[in-house]
Amino acid sequence: MSRVVYALSCCLGLAVCTLLAYGDEVSRLTFAQLVDSIRANLELTQKIQSYNGKEVEIQGFIIPAGPPDLSFFLLSRVSAIGNYCCELPTGQDETVYVFTAKGVKLFYDPLRVYKVRGRFDAGIRHDAAYGVSLFRLHQAQVEEAVGAKVMKSEGNAATAPGR
């Protein structure tokens, strides 16, 4: 009888852990989704606006654009120094304004891909300090996106984050 109770307890514990893990699932956005969400009049699709206020994750390159502590930066689908075909980030559809959570410390490398998770905000905004933006992440956490493919290797075409 004690074996049955023990087995049931283990199964119940595993089920609870699984539910907690899936309950913390965060939506992942790509730069391709951001580009596809923009209409000719700079209006955004309802689908991308449905993420407003929700926690999302997106991968890209950090472009320093504010204080030296990187409490604000741009996240781009290409590196600030360009990518393999000398492409530079150009428009609002290729950048996300990132405001980090207090105390975030990160090692900046212009050739590293970063995974950024924060509260999403979409829609045109005019800010006196940072200018005009379409997409923003607030209270963001930042970490290196280990294993992200950005360079050509073993016959695979090079890919940039979100493409």
N, C-alpha and C positions, 0 to 999 in steps of 0.2 A: 504494500500500500504506500509506503514512504517513497518508493521509486516512482510510482505513478504521480504522486504529489510533486516530487522534485522535477520530473519531466514536464509536467504541466506548468510549473513555475518558470522553468527555463523557457518554454515556448511562449508564455505570456510576456516574459521579460524581453525576449527577442522581438515579439510583435510590437511592443511599446517602443523599443529602440528604433525599429524600422519606420513606424509612423512618425516619430519625432524627426528622423532624418529626412523623410520626404516632406514633412511639413515645413522644413526650413529651406525648401528648394527655391532658388532665385531664378528669375527669368534672365536669359542671356540674349543680349541684343548684338547685332553686327552693324558695321558701317553701311553695308549693303541695305539693311532694313531702314536705316536712317535716311539714306539717299532716296529709297523708294517711297518714303513717307511724305516727301516734300512735293507740293503742287506748284504750278507756275506762279501763283500769287503769294507764295511763301506760307500758305495754309498747310497744316499737317493733317494726315489721315486720322480718322477716329481710332484706328488700331494702335498707332504709336501714342496717341494721346491717352489711351486706356492705361498706359504704364505710369502716367503722372502720379507722383506720390508713393509709388511702389519701389521696392528695392530691386535693382537690376545689376547685371554684370556685363561688362564689355571689355574687349581686349584691344590694345593699341600701343602706340608709342607716345612717350611723354615729350611735350614741347614746353620748356619753361617759359612762362609768360607773366610771372608775377614775382612775389617775394622770394628771396633766396632759399627760404625754408620749404619751398614747394607746397605751401598751404593752398595755393591756386596754381593750376597749370592747364594746358590744353592736352587733350588726348586725341591722337590723330591716327588714321589708318596707315600713314607712312611716317617715317622718321623725319625729324627736323633737318637732317643732313641729306634727305632724299633716300630713295631705295635703289635697287639694282638697276633701274633704268632711268636714273636721275630725275625721278618724279618728286615734286614737293607738294605738301598739302596746300590746297588753294581756297576752298570755300567752307561755308558754314556746315555743309553736309558732310564734310570730312573732319570736323572737329567737335569735340564735346568739352565744354567748360567744366573743370573738376575743382570742387572745393572740398579739401580733405577734412576729415575729422580731426579734432584737436589732438596733438601729440603723435600724429603719424610721422614715422621716420622711414625714409626710403633712400636707397642707393640709386642715383640717377645714372643711366647709361643710355645714350641716344640710339644705340643699336639693340637694346633689349625691348622685348614685348612685355607689357604689363597687363595684369588683370585688375580692373578697377570695379569695385562694388559700392554702390551708394543709392540714395534716393533720387529717382529720375524726375526731371522736369523738362517738358517739351513745350515749345511755343516761342515766338519771337519776344525777346526781352532786350530792353535798352538799359544798360547799367553805366553810370557815370565813370566808374573806375575801370571796368573791363570791356566796355563796348557792347556791340550787338551780338546776341547769341540765339541759336535755335534749340540747342540741347545742352542740358546741365546735369551734373551729378553733385549732390550735396552730402555732407557727412561721409565722404568716401574713404574706403579702406583700399590700400594699394599693395599688390604683391607681384613678384615676377611671374609671368605666365610660362612656367617650365614646360618645355616641349613644343612651344608654338613654332610653327614652320614659317620662316621668313627668308631663308636662303635656299638656293637650288642645291639639292643633294641627291645622289644616286638616281639620276634620271627623273626625279620629281620636279615639276615646275615650281618656281618660287611662288609663294603666296604671301599676301599681306593680311593682317588681321581683318576678319570680317568680310573677306572676299571669297 
